Amino acid sequence: MDLLQTVYSVLIVSAAEKFSSSITSMFPVSKYDPVECVKSSAAARRVLSDKHFDIILINYPLLSNDGIEFQPSFLYLLNQVSTASIIS
């Protein structure tokens, strides 16, 4: 009997490339695919307007702002697209 394996999509929002690359390596492709990284809240908004992610990690401060301004519009987008896990 074959068991279905759930694969989760991940969005990492971080201005720090070192953080993004370190955390990306912690998500095995067999369970997390795709794992996408963006550097700003504006980039995250663009990606979220087109795609759904099961897990979203925000490591701020971000390039475009400190992350606080990002949260209300980000949460609005999440509610429009679907439910996601938020770790910030």
C-alpha positions in Angstrom: 0.0 0.0 0.0 1.4 3.4 -1.0 1.0 6.2 1.5 0.5 9.7 0.2 3.2 12.0 1.5 2.3 15.6 2.1 4.6 18.1 0.6 4.5 21.7 1.9 5.4 24.9 0.1 7.6 27.4 2.0 8.2 31.1 1.6 11.1 32.7 3.4 11.1 36.5 3.7 14.5 37.7 4.8 17.0 40.4 3.9 19.8 38.3 5.2 21.1 35.8 2.6 23.0 33.8 5.2 19.7 33.2 7.2 17.8 32.3 4.0 20.5 29.8 2.8 20.8 28.3 6.3 17.1 27.9 6.9 16.5 26.6 3.3 18.9 23.7 4.0 16.7 22.6 6.9 13.8 21.9 4.5 14.3 18.5 2.7 12.9 18.6 -0.8 11.0 15.4 -0.2 8.8 17.2 2.3 9.1 20.9 1.4 8.8 22.0 -2.2 9.1 24.6 -3.4 11.1 26.6 -0.8 11.2 30.2 -2.2 13.2 33.1 -0.7 12.5 36.8 -1.1 14.3 39.8 0.4 11.5 42.3 0.9 7.9 42.7 1.9 7.2 44.0 -1.6 8.6 40.9 -3.2 6.7 38.7 -0.7 3.4 40.5 -1.7 4.1 39.9 -5.4 4.8 36.2 -4.8 1.8 35.8 -2.5 -0.6 37.4 -5.0 0.2 34.5 -7.4 1.0 31.5 -5.2 -0.1 29.7 -2.1 2.4 28.8 0.6 1.8 26.4 3.5 4.5 27.9 5.6 5.8 31.4 5.7 8.8 32.5 7.7 9.5 36.2 8.1 12.9 37.3 9.4 12.9 41.0 9.9 14.0 43.8 9.7 13.4 43.6 6.0 15.0 45.7 3.2 11.9 47.8 2.5 10.7 48.4 6.0 11.0 46.9 9.5 8.3 44.3 9.0 5.7 45.9 11.2 4.2 47.8 8.3 4.3 44.6 6.3 2.2 42.6 8.7 -1.3 44.1 8.2 -1.2 43.9 4.4 0.5 40.6 4.5 -2.2 39.1 6.8 -4.9 40.6 4.5 -3.3 38.8 1.5 -3.1 35.5 3.5 -6.8 35.8 4.3 -7.6 36.3 0.6 -5.5 33.5 -0.6 -5.9 30.8 2.1 -4.8 29.8 5.5 -1.0 29.6 6.2 1.3 29.2 9.1 3.1 32.3 10.1 6.4 32.2 12.0 8.0 35.6 12.6 
